[in-house]
Amino acid sequence: MLLAVSSKPAPSRGNHVGMALAASGLAWTVLSLVDMHLLGGIEVAAASTVVELVVHGTGLALLSTGVALMRAPALLRGAPA
């Protein structure tokens, strides 16, 4: 019986979730920047700084959480950051 052995470990579930979060966070941030600042699709006059922090911050939070999940296995193994 022959067994196929890969030199690369199978991606963990954290990598899939991390990749999905990072991709959706990046897409959210880019699309909201384009919509709010280039196309003017979302107009906010009152408390615009707070609204922009919430809208753009949501995407950045998803992106950073996804990157942290993808880096977590390496950090747990003691690999340099």
Stockholm file with secondary structure:
# STOCKHOLM 1.0

chainA/1-81         MLLAVSSKPAPSRGNHVGMALAASGLAWTVLSLVDMHLLGGIEVAAASTVVELVVHGTGLALLSTGVALMRAPALLRGAPA
#=GR chainA/1-81 SS CCCCCCSSCCCCHHHHHHHHHHHHHHHHHHHHHIIIIIICCSCCCTTHHHHHHHHHHHHHHHHHHHHHHHHHHHHHHTCCC
#=GC SS_cons        CCCCCCSSCCCCHHHHHHHHHHHHHHHHHHHHHIIIIIICCSCCCTTHHHHHHHHHHHHHHHHHHHHHHHHHHHHHHTCCC
//
